[in-house]
Amino acid sequence: MYDIADRFNHSSTAQYFISYKRPKLVIGTYMFQVELIGQFITSMHASAEGHMCYIFCRVSIPRGVDVTCVPCDALFLEAWETCKYGGINAVHNHVAARSAKLIQEKPLREPKQPDRLGFN
């Protein structure tokens, strides 16, 4: 985790960090240069076990870095623009809308009927 913190702190592009580790560990122990901007409870599908997810924002940008001209893969361009210009509320709305769309598009599973005679 220390290596990840070092890479994040020296990165020219990383602006947000998402973790399931408590803020005290992320900031105090691992020395990420971030501040907590949000948190929410998550759970795995069909599991009663929940986990707290923490969203952090970078507090300093490495010297000489202009994050407005960082190239972005076309696949992530819409999300990148949302992060860059809209702030955390826009990111939240973007993720909620994309999640709802993906859930609606997911085809229903059709169970395979058991082959009791052994023909399949």
C-alpha distances in whole Angstrom, upper triangle without the diagonal:
4,5,5,6,9,10,10,12,14,15,19,19,16,17,16,13,13,11,12,10,13,13,14,10,9,12,12,10,7,10,10,13,14,17,18,20,21,20,22,22,22,23,23,27,29,27,28,24,22,19,18,17,16,16,15,17,17,19,19,20,20,23,26,24,26,24,28,28,25,26,25,26,29,28,25,28,29,26,25,28,28,24,26,29,29,27,25,28,29,25,26,30,29,26,29,31,30,29,32,34,32,33,36,36,35,38,39,38,42,42,44,47,47,49,52,54,52,53,49
4,5,5,6,9,10,10,12,14,18,18,16,18,17,14,15,14,15,13,15,14,14,11,10,11,11,9,5,8,9,12,14,17,18,21,22,22,24,25,25,26,27,30,33,31,31,27,26,22,21,19,18,18,16,18,16,18,18,19,18,21,24,23,25,24,27,28,25,27,26,27,31,29,27,29,31,27,26,29,29,25,27,30,30,27,26,29,30,27,28,32,31,28,31,34,32,32,35,36,35,36,39,39,38,41,42,42,45,46,47,51,51,53,55,58,55,56,53
4,5,5,6,9,10,11,12,16,17,15,17,17,14,16,15,17,15,18,17,17,14,12,14,15,12,9,10,10,13,15,19,20,23,24,24,26,26,26,27,28,31,34,31,32,29,27,24,23,21,19,19,17,18,16,18,18,18,17,20,22,21,24,22,26,26,23,24,24,25,28,27,25,27,29,26,25,28,28,25,26,29,30,27,26,30,30,27,28,32,30,28,31,34,32,31,35,36,34,35,39,38,37,40,42,41,45,45,47,50,50,52,55,57,54,55,51
4,5,5,6,9,10,10,14,14,11,14,13,10,12,12,14,13,16,15,16,13,11,13,14,13,9,10,9,12,13,16,17,20,20,20,22,23,23,24,25,28,31,29,30,27,25,21,20,18,16,16,14,15,14,16,16,16,16,19,21,19,22,20,23,24,20,22,21,22,25,24,22,24,26,22,21,24,25,21,22,26,26,24,23,26,27,23,24,28,26,24,27,30,28,27,31,32,30,32,35,35,34,37,38,38,42,42,44,47,48,50,53,55,52,53,49
4,5,5,6,9,10,13,14,11,13,12,10,12,12,14,13,14,13,14,11,8,9,11,10,6,7,5,8,10,13,15,18,19,19,22,23,23,25,26,29,32,30,31,27,25,21,20,17,15,15,12,13,11,13,13,14,14,17,20,18,21,19,22,23,20,22,22,24,27,26,23,25,26,23,21,24,24,21,22,25,25,23,21,25,26,23,24,28,27,25,28,30,29,28,32,33,32,33,37,36,36,39,40,41,44,45,47,50,51,53,56,58,56,56,53
4,5,5,6,8,12,13,12,14,14,13,15,15,18,16,18,16,17,14,12,12,14,12,9,8,8,9,12,16,18,20,22,23,26,27,27,29,30,33,36,34,34,31,29,25,24,21,19,18,15,15,13,14,13,13,12,15,18,17,19,18,22,23,20,22,22,24,27,27,24,26,28,25,23,26,26,22,23,26,27,25,24,28,28,25,27,30,29,27,31,33,31,31,35,36,34,36,39,39,38,42,43,43,47,48,49,53,53,56,58,60,58,58,55
4,6,5,6,10,11,9,12,13,12,14,15,18,17,19,18,19,17,14,14,17,15,12,11,10,11,13,17,19,21,22,23,25,27,26,28,29,32,35,33,34,31,29,25,24,21,19,17,15,15,13,15,14,13,11,15,16,15,17,16,20,20,17,18,19,20,24,23,21,23,25,22,20,23,24,20,20,24,25,23,23,26,26,23,25,28,27,25,29,31,29,29,33,33,32,34,37,36,36,39,41,41,45,46,47,51,52,54,56,58,56,56,52
4,5,5,8,9,6,9,9,8,12,13,16,16,17,15,17,15,12,12,15,15,11,10,7,8,10,13,15,17,19,20,22,24,24,26,27,30,33,31,32,29,27,23,21,18,16,14,12,11,9,12,11,10,10,14,16,14,16,14,17,18,15,17,17,19,22,22,19,20,22,19,17,20,20,17,17,21,22,20,19,23,23,20,22,25,24,22,26,28,26,27,30,31,30,32,35,34,34,37,39,40,43,44,46,50,51,53,56,58,56,56,52
4,6,9,10,8,10,11,10,14,15,18,17,18,16,17,15,12,11,14,14,11,9,6,6,9,12,15,17,19,21,24,26,26,29,30,33,36,34,35,32,29,25,23,20,17,16,12,11,8,10,8,8,8,11,14,12,15,14,18,19,16,19,20,22,25,25,22,23,24,22,19,22,22,18,18,22,23,20,20,24,24,22,24,27,26,25,28,30,29,29,33,34,33,35,38,38,37,41,43,43,47,48,50,54,55,57,60,62,59,60,56
4,7,9,9,11,13,13,17,18,21,20,22,20,21,19,16,15,17,17,14,12,10,10,12,16,19,20,23,24,27,29,29,32,32,35,39,37,38,35,32,28,26,23,21,19,16,14,11,12,10,8,6,9,12,10,13,13,17,17,15,17,18,21,24,25,22,23,25,22,19,22,23,19,19,22,24,22,22,26,26,24,26,29,27,27,30,32,30,31,35,35,34,36,39,39,39,42,44,45,48,49,51,55,56,58,61,63,60,60,57
4,6,6,9,11,12,15,17,21,20,22,20,22,20,17,17,19,19,16,14,12,11,13,16,18,19,22,23,26,28,28,30,30,33,37,35,36,34,31,27,26,22,20,17,15,13,10,13,11,8,7,11,12,9,12,10,14,14,11,14,15,17,20,21,18,19,21,19,16,19,20,17,16,20,21,20,20,24,23,21,23,26,24,24,27,29,27,28,32,32,31,33,36,35,36,39,41,42,45,47,49,52,53,56,58,60,58,58,54
4,6,9,12,14,17,20,23,23,24,22,24,23,19,19,22,22,19,17,14,13,14,17,20,20,23,25,27,30,29,32,32,35,38,37,39,36,33,30,28,24,22,19,16,14,11,13,11,7,7,9,9,6,8,7,11,11,8,11,13,16,19,20,17,17,20,18,14,16,18,15,14,17,20,19,20,23,22,20,23,26,24,24,27,28,27,28,32,32,31,34,36,36,36,39,42,43,46,48,50,54,55,57,60,62,60,59,55
4,6,9,11,15,18,21,22,23,21,24,23,19,19,22,23,19,18,15,14,14,17,18,18,20,22,24,27,26,29,29,32,35,35,36,33,31,27,25,22,20,16,14,12,10,13,12,9,9,12,12,9,9,6,9,10,7,9,10,13,16,16,13,14,16,14,11,13,15,12,11,15,17,16,17,20,19,17,20,22,20,20,24,25,23,25,28,28,27,30,32,32,32,36,38,39,43,45,47,50,52,54,57,59,57,56,53
4,6,8,11,14,18,18,19,18,20,19,15,16,19,20,16,15,12,11,11,14,15,15,17,19,21,23,23,26,26,29,32,31,32,30,27,24,22,18,16,13,11,9,8,11,11,9,10,14,14,11,12,9,12,13,10,12,12,14,17,17,14,15,16,14,11,14,14,11,11,15,16,15,15,18,18,15,18,20,19,18,22,23,22,23,26,27,26,28,31,31,31,34,37,38,41,43,45,49,50,52,55,57,55,55,51
4,7,10,14,17,18,18,16,19,19,15,15,19,20,17,15,12,10,9,11,12,12,14,16,19,22,22,25,26,29,32,31,32,29,26,23,20,17,14,11,9,6,5,9,9,8,11,14,15,12,12,9,11,14,12,14,13,16,18,18,15,15,16,13,10,13,13,9,9,12,13,11,11,15,15,13,15,18,17,17,20,22,21,22,25,26,25,28,30,30,31,35,37,38,42,43,46,49,51,53,56,59,57,56,53
4,7,10,14,14,15,14,17,16,13,13,17,18,16,15,11,10,8,9,10,10,11,13,15,18,18,21,23,25,29,27,28,26,22,19,17,13,10,7,6,5,6,10,11,11,14,17,19,16,16,13,15,17,15,16,15,17,19,18,15,16,16,12,11,14,13,9,11,14,14,11,10,14,14,11,13,16,15,14,18,20,19,19,23,24,23,25,28,28,29,32,34,35,39,41,43,47,48,51,53,56,54,54,50
4,7,10,11,12,11,14,13,10,11,15,15,13,13,9,10,8,9,9,10,11,12,14,16,16,19,20,23,26,25,26,23,20,16,14,11,8,6,5,6,8,11,13,14,16,19,21,18,19,16,18,20,17,19,17,19,21,20,16,18,18,15,14,17,16,12,14,17,17,14,12,16,16,13,14,18,17,15,18,21,20,20,23,24,23,25,28,28,28,32,33,34,38,39,42,45,46,49,52,54,52,52,49
4,7,9,11,11,14,13,10,12,16,16,14,15,11,13,10,11,10,10,10,9,11,13,12,15,17,20,23,21,22,19,16,13,11,7,6,5,6,9,11,14,17,17,19,23,25,22,22,19,21,23,20,21,19,20,22,20,17,19,19,15,15,18,16,14,16,19,18,15,13,15,16,13,13,17,16,14,16,19,18,17,21,22,21,22,26,26,26,29,30,31,35,36,39,42,43,46,48,51,49,50,46
4,5,8,9,12,10,8,11,14,14,12,14,11,14,12,12,10,12,11,10,11,12,12,14,15,19,22,20,20,17,14,10,9,6,5,7,8,11,13,16,19,20,21,25,27,25,25,22,25,26,23,24,22,23,25,23,20,22,22,19,19,22,20,17,20,23,21,19,16,18,20,16,16,20,19,16,19,22,21,19,23,24,23,24,27,28,27,30,31,32,35,36,38,41,42,45,48,50,48,49,46
4,7,9,12,10,9,13,15,14,13,16,14,17,14,14,12,14,12,9,10,10,10,12,13,17,19,17,17,13,11,7,6,5,6,9,11,15,17,19,22,23,25,29,31,28,29,26,28,30,27,28,26,26,28,25,23,25,25,21,22,25,23,20,23,26,24,21,18,20,22,19,17,21,21,18,19,23,22,20,23,25,24,24,27,28,27,30,30,31,34,35,37,40,41,44,46,49,47,48,45
4,7,8,7,7,10,11,11,10,13,12,15,13,13,12,14,13,11,12,13,13,15,17,20,22,20,19,16,13,10,8,8,7,10,11,15,16,18,21,23,24,28,30,28,29,26,29,31,28,29,28,28,30,28,25,28,28,24,24,27,25,22,25,27,26,23,20,22,24,21,20,24,24,21,23,26,25,23,26,29,27,27,31,32,31,34,34,34,38,38,40,43,44,47,49,52,50,51,48
4,5,5,6,9,10,10,11,12,12,14,13,12,10,13,12,10,12,13,14,16,19,22,24,21,20,17,14,11,8,9,7,10,11,14,16,17,20,23,24,28,31,29,30,27,30,32,30,31,30,31,33,30,27,30,29,25,26,28,26,23,25,27,26,22,19,22,24,21,20,24,25,22,24,27,27,25,28,30,29,29,33,34,33,36,36,37,40,41,43,46,47,50,52,55,53,54,51
4,5,5,6,8,9,10,10,10,11,9,8,7,10,11,10,13,15,16,19,22,25,27,25,24,20,17,14,11,10,7,9,9,12,13,14,17,20,22,25,28,26,27,25,28,30,28,30,28,30,32,30,27,29,28,25,24,27,25,21,23,25,24,20,18,20,23,20,20,24,24,22,24,27,27,26,29,31,30,31,34,35,34,38,38,39,43,43,46,49,50,53,55,58,56,57,54
4,6,6,5,7,9,10,10,12,11,11,10,14,14,14,16,17,19,22,24,28,30,27,26,22,19,16,13,14,11,13,12,15,15,16,18,21,23,26,29,28,29,27,30,32,30,32,31,33,35,34,30,32,32,28,28,30,28,25,26,29,27,24,21,24,26,24,24,27,28,26,28,31,31,30,32,35,34,34,37,39,38,41,42,42,46,46,49,51,52,55,57,60,58,59,56
4,6,5,5,6,8,9,12,12,12,12,15,16,15,17,18,19,21,23,27,29,26,25,22,19,16,14,13,12,13,12,15,16,16,19,21,22,26,29,27,29,27,30,32,29,31,30,32,34,32,29,31,32,28,27,30,28,25,27,29,28,25,22,25,27,25,24,28,28,26,28,31,31,29,32,35,33,33,37,38,37,40,41,41,44,44,47,50,50,53,55,58,56,57,54
4,6,6,5,6,6,9,8,9,10,13,14,14,16,18,19,21,23,26,29,26,26,22,20,16,14,12,10,11,9,12,12,13,15,18,19,22,25,24,25,23,26,28,26,28,27,28,31,29,26,28,28,24,24,26,25,21,23,26,25,22,19,23,24,22,22,25,26,23,26,29,28,27,30,32,31,32,35,36,35,38,39,40,43,44,46,49,50,53,55,58,55,56,53
4,6,6,5,5,7,7,8,9,13,14,15,18,20,21,24,26,30,32,29,29,25,23,19,16,15,12,12,10,11,11,11,13,16,17,21,24,22,24,23,26,28,26,28,28,29,32,31,27,29,29,26,25,27,25,22,23,25,25,21,20,23,25,23,23,27,27,25,27,30,30,29,32,34,34,34,38,39,38,41,42,43,46,47,50,53,53,56,58,61,59,60,57
4,6,6,8,10,10,11,12,16,17,18,21,22,24,26,28,32,34,31,30,27,24,20,18,17,15,16,13,15,14,14,16,19,20,23,26,25,27,26,29,31,29,32,31,33,36,34,31,33,33,29,28,31,29,26,27,29,29,25,23,26,28,26,26,30,31,29,31,34,33,33,36,38,37,37,41,42,41,44,45,45,49,49,52,55,55,58,60,63,61,62,59
4,6,8,11,12,14,15,18,19,19,22,23,24,26,27,31,33,30,30,26,24,20,18,18,16,17,15,17,16,17,18,20,21,24,27,26,29,27,30,32,30,32,31,33,36,34,31,33,34,30,29,32,31,27,28,31,31,27,25,28,30,28,28,32,32,30,32,35,34,33,36,38,37,37,41,42,41,44,44,45,48,48,50,53,54,56,58,61,59,60,57
4,6,9,11,13,14,18,19,19,21,22,23,25,26,30,32,30,30,26,24,20,18,17,15,15,13,15,14,15,16,18,18,21,24,23,26,24,27,29,26,28,28,29,32,31,28,30,31,27,26,29,28,25,26,29,29,25,24,27,28,26,26,30,30,28,30,33,32,31,34,36,35,35,39,39,38,42,43,43,46,47,49,52,52,55,57,60,57,58,55
4,6,9,11,13,17,18,19,22,24,25,27,29,32,35,32,32,28,26,22,20,18,15,15,13,13,12,12,13,15,15,18,22,21,23,22,25,27,25,27,27,29,32,31,28,29,30,27,25,28,27,23,24,27,27,24,22,26,28,25,26,30,29,28,30,33,32,32,35,37,36,37,40,41,40,43,44,45,48,49,51,54,55,58,60,62,60,61,57
4,6,9,11,14,16,17,20,22,23,25,27,30,33,31,31,27,25,21,18,16,13,12,9,10,8,9,10,12,13,17,20,18,20,19,22,24,21,24,24,26,28,27,24,26,27,23,22,24,23,20,20,23,23,20,19,23,24,21,22,26,26,24,27,30,29,28,32,33,32,34,37,37,37,40,42,42,46,47,49,52,53,56,58,61,58,59,55
4,7,10,13,16,17,21,23,24,27,29,32,35,33,33,30,27,23,20,18,14,13,9,8,6,6,7,9,11,14,17,16,18,16,20,22,20,23,23,25,28,28,24,25,26,23,21,23,22,18,19,21,22,18,18,21,23,21,22,26,25,24,27,30,29,29,32,34,33,35,38,38,38,42,43,44,48,49,51,55,56,58,61,63,61,62,58
4,7,9,12,14,17,20,21,25,27,30,33,31,30,27,24,21,17,15,11,9,6,5,4,5,8,10,13,16,19,17,18,16,19,22,20,23,22,25,27,26,23,23,24,20,19,21,20,16,17,19,19,15,14,18,20,17,19,22,22,21,24,26,26,26,29,31,30,32,35,36,36,39,41,42,45,47,49,52,54,56,59,62,60,60,56
4,6,9,12,15,18,20,24,26,29,32,30,29,26,23,20,16,14,10,9,5,5,7,6,10,13,16,19,22,20,21,18,21,24,22,25,24,27,28,28,24,25,24,21,20,21,20,16,17,19,18,14,13,16,18,17,17,21,21,21,23,26,26,26,28,30,30,31,34,35,35,39,40,42,45,46,49,52,54,57,59,62,60,61,57
4,6,8,12,15,17,20,23,26,29,27,26,23,20,16,13,11,7,6,4,7,9,10,14,16,19,22,25,23,23,20,23,25,24,26,25,27,28,27,23,24,24,20,20,21,19,16,18,19,18,14,11,14,17,15,15,19,20,18,20,23,24,23,26,28,28,29,31,33,33,36,38,39,43,44,47,50,51,54,56,59,58,58,55
4,7,11,14,16,20,23,25,28,27,26,24,20,17,13,11,8,6,5,6,10,11,14,17,20,23,25,23,22,20,21,24,23,25,24,26,27,25,22,22,21,18,18,19,16,13,15,16,14,11,8,11,13,12,12,15,17,16,17,20,21,21,23,25,26,26,29,31,31,35,36,38,41,43,46,49,50,53,56,59,57,58,54
4,7,11,13,17,20,22,25,23,22,20,17,14,10,8,6,5,7,9,13,14,18,20,23,26,28,26,25,22,23,26,25,26,25,26,27,25,22,23,21,18,18,20,17,14,17,18,15,12,9,10,13,11,10,14,15,14,15,18,19,18,20,23,23,24,26,28,28,32,33,34,38,39,43,46,47,50,53,56,54,55,51
4,7,10,13,16,19,21,20,19,17,13,10,7,5,4,6,9,12,15,17,21,23,25,29,31,28,28,25,26,29,27,28,26,27,28,26,23,24,23,19,20,22,19,17,20,21,18,15,12,13,15,13,11,15,16,14,15,18,19,18,20,23,22,22,25,27,27,30,31,32,36,37,40,43,44,48,50,53,52,52,49
4,7,10,14,16,18,16,15,14,10,8,6,5,7,9,12,15,19,21,24,26,29,32,34,31,31,27,29,31,29,30,27,28,28,26,23,25,23,20,21,23,20,18,22,23,20,17,13,14,16,14,11,14,16,13,13,17,18,15,17,20,20,20,23,25,24,27,28,29,33,34,37,40,41,45,47,50,49,49,46
4,7,11,13,15,13,12,10,6,6,4,6,9,11,15,18,22,24,27,29,31,35,37,34,34,30,32,34,31,32,29,29,30,27,25,27,25,22,24,26,23,21,25,26,23,21,17,17,19,17,14,17,18,15,14,18,19,16,18,21,20,19,22,24,23,26,26,27,31,31,34,37,38,42,44,47,46,47,44
4,7,10,12,10,10,9,6,5,6,7,10,12,16,19,23,25,28,29,32,35,37,34,34,30,31,33,31,31,28,28,28,25,23,26,24,21,23,25,22,21,25,26,24,22,18,18,20,17,14,17,17,14,14,17,17,14,16,19,17,16,20,22,20,23,23,24,27,28,31,34,35,38,40,44,42,43,40
4,6,8,7,7,6,5,6,9,10,14,16,19,23,26,29,31,33,35,38,40,37,37,33,34,36,33,33,30,29,30,26,25,28,26,23,26,28,25,24,28,29,27,25,21,22,23,20,17,19,20,16,16,19,18,15,16,19,18,16,19,21,19,22,21,21,25,25,28,31,32,35,37,40,39,40,37
4,6,5,8,7,7,9,12,12,16,18,22,25,28,31,33,34,36,39,41,38,38,34,35,36,33,33,30,28,29,25,24,27,26,23,26,29,26,25,29,31,28,27,24,24,25,22,19,21,21,17,17,19,18,15,16,19,16,15,18,19,17,19,19,18,22,22,25,27,28,32,34,37,35,37,33
4,5,9,10,10,12,15,15,19,21,24,27,30,33,36,37,39,42,43,40,40,36,37,38,35,34,31,29,29,26,25,28,27,24,27,29,27,27,31,32,30,28,25,25,25,23,20,21,21,18,17,19,18,14,15,17,15,12,16,17,14,16,15,15,18,18,22,24,25,29,31,34,33,34,31
4,7,9,11,14,17,18,22,24,27,31,34,37,39,40,42,46,47,44,43,40,41,42,39,38,35,33,33,29,29,32,30,28,31,33,31,30,34,35,33,32,28,28,29,26,23,24,25,21,20,22,21,17,18,20,18,15,18,19,16,18,16,15,18,18,21,23,24,27,29,33,32,33,30
4,5,8,11,14,16,20,22,26,29,32,35,38,39,41,44,46,43,43,39,40,42,39,38,35,34,34,30,29,33,31,28,31,34,31,30,34,36,33,31,28,28,29,26,23,25,25,22,21,23,22,19,20,22,20,18,21,22,20,21,20,19,22,21,24,26,27,30,32,35,34,36,33
4,6,10,13,16,19,22,26,29,32,35,38,39,41,45,47,44,44,40,41,43,40,40,37,36,36,33,31,34,33,30,33,35,32,31,35,36,33,31,28,28,29,27,24,25,26,23,21,24,24,20,21,24,22,20,23,25,22,24,22,22,25,24,27,29,30,33,34,38,37,39,36
4,7,10,13,17,20,23,27,29,32,35,36,38,42,44,41,41,38,39,41,38,38,35,34,35,32,30,33,32,29,31,34,31,30,33,35,32,30,26,27,28,26,23,25,26,22,21,25,24,21,22,25,23,21,24,26,24,26,25,24,27,27,29,31,32,35,37,40,39,41,38
4,7,10,13,16,20,23,26,28,32,33,35,39,41,38,38,35,36,38,35,36,33,32,33,30,28,31,29,26,28,31,28,26,30,31,29,26,23,23,25,22,20,22,23,20,19,22,22,19,20,23,22,20,24,25,23,26,25,25,28,28,31,34,34,38,39,43,42,43,40
4,6,10,13,16,20,23,25,28,30,32,35,37,35,35,32,33,35,32,33,30,30,31,28,26,29,28,24,26,28,26,24,27,29,27,24,21,21,23,21,18,21,22,18,18,22,22,19,21,24,22,21,25,26,25,27,27,27,31,31,33,36,37,40,42,45,44,45,42
4,6,10,13,17,20,22,25,27,29,33,35,32,32,29,31,33,31,31,29,29,30,28,25,28,26,23,24,26,24,22,25,26,24,21,18,19,21,18,16,19,20,17,17,21,21,19,21,24,23,22,25,27,26,29,29,30,33,34,36,39,40,43,45,48,47,48,45
4,7,10,14,17,19,22,24,26,29,31,29,29,26,27,29,27,28,25,26,27,24,21,24,23,19,20,23,20,18,21,23,21,18,15,16,18,15,13,17,17,14,15,19,19,17,19,22,21,21,24,26,25,28,28,29,33,33,36,39,40,44,46,49,47,48,45
4,6,10,13,15,19,20,23,26,28,26,26,23,25,27,25,26,24,25,27,24,21,23,22,19,19,22,19,16,19,21,19,16,13,15,17,14,13,17,18,15,16,20,20,18,21,24,23,23,26,28,27,31,31,32,36,37,40,43,44,47,49,52,51,52,48
4,7,10,13,16,17,20,23,25,23,23,19,21,24,22,23,21,22,24,22,19,20,19,16,16,18,16,13,15,17,16,13,10,12,14,11,11,15,15,13,15,18,18,18,20,23,22,23,26,27,27,31,32,33,37,38,41,44,45,48,51,54,52,53,49
4,7,9,12,14,17,20,22,20,20,17,19,22,20,22,21,23,24,23,19,21,20,17,16,18,16,13,15,17,16,12,10,14,15,13,13,17,17,16,18,21,21,21,24,26,25,26,29,30,30,34,35,36,40,41,44,47,49,52,54,57,55,56,52
4,6,9,11,14,17,19,16,17,14,16,19,17,20,19,21,23,22,19,19,19,16,14,16,15,11,12,14,14,10,9,13,14,12,14,17,17,17,19,22,22,22,25,26,26,28,31,31,32,35,37,39,42,44,46,50,51,54,57,59,58,58,54
4,6,7,10,13,16,13,14,12,15,17,16,19,19,21,24,23,20,20,20,17,15,17,16,13,13,15,16,13,13,16,17,15,17,20,20,20,23,25,24,25,28,29,29,31,34,34,34,38,40,41,45,46,49,52,54,56,59,62,60,60,56
4,7,10,13,15,14,15,14,16,19,18,21,22,25,27,27,23,23,23,20,18,19,19,15,15,17,17,14,14,18,19,18,20,23,23,23,25,28,27,28,31,32,32,34,37,37,38,42,43,45,48,50,52,56,57,60,63,65,63,63,60
4,7,9,12,11,12,12,15,17,16,20,21,24,26,27,23,23,24,21,19,20,20,16,15,17,19,16,17,21,21,20,22,25,25,25,28,30,29,30,33,34,34,36,39,39,40,43,45,47,50,52,54,58,59,62,64,67,65,65,61
4,6,9,7,9,9,12,14,13,17,18,21,24,25,21,21,22,20,17,18,19,15,14,16,18,16,18,21,21,20,23,25,24,25,28,29,29,30,33,34,34,36,38,38,39,43,45,46,50,51,54,57,59,61,64,66,64,64,60
4,7,6,9,10,13,14,14,17,19,22,25,26,23,23,24,22,19,21,22,18,17,20,22,20,21,25,25,23,26,29,27,27,31,32,31,33,36,36,36,38,41,41,41,45,47,48,52,53,55,59,60,62,65,67,65,65,61
4,6,9,11,14,15,15,18,21,24,27,28,25,25,27,25,21,22,24,21,18,21,24,22,24,27,27,26,29,31,30,30,34,35,34,36,39,39,39,41,44,44,44,48,50,51,55,56,58,62,63,66,69,71,68,68,64
4,7,10,12,12,13,16,19,23,25,27,24,23,26,24,21,21,23,21,18,20,23,23,25,28,27,26,29,32,30,31,34,35,34,36,39,39,39,42,44,43,44,48,50,51,55,57,59,62,64,66,69,71,68,68,64
4,6,9,9,9,13,15,19,22,23,21,20,22,21,17,18,20,17,15,17,20,20,22,25,24,23,26,28,26,27,31,31,30,32,35,35,35,38,40,39,40,44,46,48,51,53,55,59,60,62,66,68,65,65,61
4,6,6,7,11,14,17,20,22,19,17,19,19,15,15,17,15,12,14,18,18,20,23,22,21,25,26,24,26,29,29,28,31,34,33,33,36,38,38,39,42,45,47,50,52,54,58,60,62,65,67,65,64,60
4,5,5,9,11,15,17,18,15,14,16,15,11,12,14,12,9,12,15,15,17,20,19,17,21,23,21,22,25,26,25,27,30,30,30,33,35,34,35,39,42,43,47,49,51,54,56,58,62,64,61,61,57
4,6,9,11,14,16,18,15,13,14,14,10,10,13,11,8,10,13,14,17,20,18,17,21,22,20,22,25,25,24,27,29,29,29,32,34,33,35,38,41,43,47,49,51,55,57,59,62,64,62,61,57
4,6,9,13,14,17,15,13,15,15,12,12,15,14,11,13,17,18,20,23,20,20,23,24,22,23,27,27,25,28,31,30,30,33,35,34,35,39,42,43,47,49,51,55,57,59,62,64,61,61,57
4,6,10,13,15,12,11,14,14,10,11,14,13,11,14,17,17,19,22,20,18,22,23,21,22,25,25,24,26,29,28,28,31,33,32,33,36,39,41,44,46,48,52,54,56,59,61,58,57,54
4,7,9,12,11,9,13,13,10,11,15,14,12,15,18,19,21,23,21,19,23,23,20,21,25,24,22,25,28,27,26,30,31,30,31,34,37,39,42,44,46,49,51,53,57,58,56,55,51
4,6,8,7,6,10,10,7,9,13,12,12,14,17,18,19,21,18,17,20,21,17,18,22,21,19,21,24,23,22,26,27,26,27,30,33,35,38,40,42,46,48,50,53,55,52,51,48
4,5,6,6,10,10,9,11,14,14,14,17,19,20,21,23,20,18,21,21,17,18,21,21,18,20,23,21,20,24,25,24,25,27,31,32,35,37,39,43,45,46,50,51,49,48,44
4,5,5,8,10,10,11,13,15,15,17,18,20,21,22,19,17,20,20,16,17,20,19,16,19,21,19,19,22,23,21,23,26,29,31,34,36,38,42,44,46,49,51,48,47,43
4,6,8,9,10,12,13,14,16,18,18,20,20,21,18,16,18,18,14,14,18,16,13,16,18,16,15,19,20,18,19,22,26,27,30,33,34,38,40,42,46,47,45,44,40
4,6,5,6,9,10,11,12,14,15,16,16,18,15,13,15,16,12,12,16,15,12,15,18,16,16,19,21,19,21,24,27,28,32,34,36,40,42,44,47,49,47,46,43
4,5,5,6,9,10,10,12,13,15,16,18,14,13,16,16,12,14,17,16,14,17,19,18,18,21,22,21,23,26,29,31,35,37,39,43,45,47,51,53,50,49,46
4,5,5,6,9,10,11,11,13,14,15,11,10,13,13,9,11,14,12,11,14,16,15,16,19,20,19,21,25,28,30,33,36,38,42,44,47,50,52,50,49,46
4,6,5,6,9,10,10,11,12,13,10,7,11,11,7,8,12,12,10,13,15,15,15,18,20,19,21,24,27,29,33,35,38,41,44,46,49,51,50,49,45
4,5,5,6,9,10,11,12,14,11,9,13,14,11,12,15,15,14,16,19,19,19,22,23,23,24,28,31,33,36,39,41,45,47,49,52,54,52,52,48
4,5,5,6,8,10,12,13,10,10,13,13,11,13,16,15,15,18,20,19,20,23,24,24,26,29,32,35,38,41,43,47,49,51,55,57,55,54,50
4,6,6,5,7,9,10,6,6,10,10,7,10,13,12,12,15,17,17,18,21,22,23,24,28,31,33,37,39,42,45,48,50,53,56,54,53,50
4,6,6,6,7,9,7,6,10,11,9,11,14,15,14,16,19,19,20,22,24,25,26,30,32,34,38,40,43,46,48,51,54,56,55,54,51
4,6,7,10,12,10,9,13,14,13,14,17,18,18,20,22,22,23,26,27,28,29,33,36,38,41,43,46,50,52,54,57,60,58,57,53
4,6,10,11,8,10,13,13,12,15,17,17,18,21,22,22,24,26,28,28,30,34,36,39,42,45,47,51,53,56,59,61,59,59,55
4,7,7,5,7,10,10,10,13,14,15,16,18,20,20,22,24,25,26,28,32,34,37,40,43,46,49,51,54,57,60,58,58,54
4,6,6,6,9,10,11,13,15,16,17,18,20,21,23,25,26,27,29,33,35,37,41,43,46,49,51,54,57,60,58,58,54
4,5,5,6,9,10,11,12,14,15,16,18,20,21,22,24,26,27,31,32,35,38,40,43,47,49,52,54,57,56,56,52
4,5,5,6,9,10,11,12,14,15,17,18,20,21,23,24,26,30,31,34,37,40,43,46,48,51,54,57,55,55,52
4,5,5,6,9,10,10,12,14,15,16,18,20,21,23,24,28,30,33,36,39,42,45,47,50,53,56,54,54,51
4,5,5,6,9,10,11,12,14,15,16,18,20,21,22,26,28,31,34,36,39,43,45,48,51,53,52,52,48
4,5,5,6,9,10,11,12,14,15,16,18,20,21,25,27,29,33,35,38,41,43,46,49,52,50,50,47
4,6,5,6,9,10,11,12,14,15,17,18,20,24,26,28,32,34,37,40,43,46,49,52,50,50,47
4,6,5,6,9,10,11,12,14,16,17,18,22,24,27,30,33,36,39,42,45,48,50,49,48,45
4,5,5,6,8,10,10,12,14,15,16,20,22,24,28,30,33,37,39,42,45,47,46,46,42
4,6,5,6,9,10,11,12,14,16,19,21,23,27,29,32,35,38,41,44,47,45,45,42
4,5,5,6,9,10,11,12,14,18,20,23,26,29,32,35,38,41,44,46,45,45,41
4,5,5,6,9,10,11,12,16,18,21,24,27,30,33,36,39,42,44,43,42,39
4,5,5,6,9,10,11,14,16,19,22,25,28,31,33,36,39,42,41,40,37
4,6,5,6,9,10,14,15,18,21,24,27,30,33,36,39,42,41,40,37
4,5,5,6,9,12,14,18,21,24,27,30,33,35,39,41,40,39,36
4,5,5,6,10,12,15,18,21,24,27,30,33,36,38,37,36,33
4,6,5,9,10,13,16,19,22,25,28,31,34,36,35,35,32
4,6,8,10,13,16,19,22,25,28,31,34,37,36,35,32
4,6,9,12,15,18,21,24,27,30,33,35,34,33,30
4,7,9,12,15,18,21,24,27,30,32,31,30,27
4,6,9,12,15,18,21,24,27,29,28,27,24
4,6,9,13,15,19,21,24,27,26,26,23
4,6,9,12,15,18,21,23,23,22,19
4,6,9,12,15,18,20,20,19,17
4,6,9,12,15,18,17,17,15
4,6,9,12,14,14,14,11
4,6,9,12,12,12,10
4,6,9,9,10,9
4,6,6,7,6
4,6,8,9
4,6,8
4,6
4
